[in-house]
Amino acid sequence: MKKSFIAILLLTLSFLPAFSQDENDEYQKVISDFITCVKQQDKVALSKKIVFPLRREYPLPAIKNKQEFLNRYNEIFNDTLVEMITTSAPDKDWSKMGWRGLMLRHGQLWLNEEGKLIAVNYQSAVESKKRALLVEKERSLVHSSLKEFKRPVALLETGKFRIRIDDMGNGNYRYASWGLKNKQSDKPDLIIENGQYIPEGSGGNHRYEFKTNGYVYNCSVTVLGGKYDDAPAELTIYKGEKEILSQPATIAD
């Protein structure tokens, strides 16, 4: 009986490397196809390998469709990023990160298992300059109580609330919220200071936690791994240990 069990176990294990190698070969192929598109500067083919919306650092607007991608291609894929991609080796510079997808080097770029682009964690000088202008424009438009911040982080909208999150520096974050009918130039209904950023894994998923008067406000943001129809963010409020509110949220531009 023992010998039979060992024989079955060895037979089973003998198949594992083959499956693993086949899977690895498949991933390397989709990575190579993506690299080829970038190398050939085939923007149209590349636009078909994008999972939209392709988000950029707030307040840069997300890229929502193929035409917007074609219009903004050069803003994102500058010479530095193109070289980073085209000189990469699928078997050395890319890693399979479980359900999160395929990661280039230290996470500068992510593909899903089908070889479609799902995240670019790189910002060109053109995008950086454009973002700086948008930040200052926002600063001039928000309510006077919110004008001081290091950088804006996110603008979320649930079925009831508009939520603004700002990085105040030194690891502190600020939460401000309004009803959906109000503008950011109006006085916020609620401001919570001294929030914290909490990363969740290596794929960029994270949440912001704010505490006030026995309540905890969690704003979770899904960057990688969510299903197609999942909300990209969520507001959850706790009173003590009890969850009293949970609302899916969109990420506004």
C-alpha positions, 0 to 999 in steps of 0.5 A: 500500500505504501509503495503504491502511494509513493508510486502515485505521488511520484507520478503526480509530481512528474507532471507538475514541472510540465504544467508549470513550464507550459504556463511560464511559456504562455506568460512569456509569449504574451509579454513578448507580444506586448514588448513587440508592439511597443518596440514597433511603436504600433500604437493601434495594436497597443491600444487593443492591449489596454484594460480601460480605464487606465488610471494616472496619478490624481488629478491627471484624468484616467485614460478611458478608451482607445482614442484617448490612449492614442492621443496621450500615448507620447505623454506616457510612453516616453523614451525612458519607459519605451527603453525600459520595456523594449530592453526587458527580457520576459524571463528575467525582468518580468515576474508573475505576481499571483492573481495580481498579474505580470510585473515589470521589474519593480512594478513600473508596469503591470499586465494581466495574464492575457497580456493586457496593460492594467497599470503604469506606475511611471510618470514622464516629465510631461505628465509630471508638469501637467499634473503640477498645473492641475494641482495648483488649479485645484488648490485655487478652487477648493474651500479655504479650509482645504487649500493647505496640502502637500499633494491631492491623493484621490477624489471618490464618489459613493452613492451619497458622498464626495470624498477628497483625500489629501497628503498633508506630509509626514505620513498624515492624510486628510479626509474631507466629504460633502453631499454629492450636490455640493462642490469642493469649493463649498465648506466640507460637511466633515474633515478628519485629520491625521489619517494614515496610508495602509498598503495592501500587498505589492500590487498597489492596492491600499486604503486610507484610515481616519479616526474621529470620536470613536468612528473609523473611516476606511477608504479602500482603493483597488488598483489590481486584482478586482473583477471587471465590474467591481467598484474601484474603491469603497467607503466603510465606516465603523463605530467601535468594532461594528460596521455601520456603513459600506458603500462602493465608490468610483474614482473621479477625475 
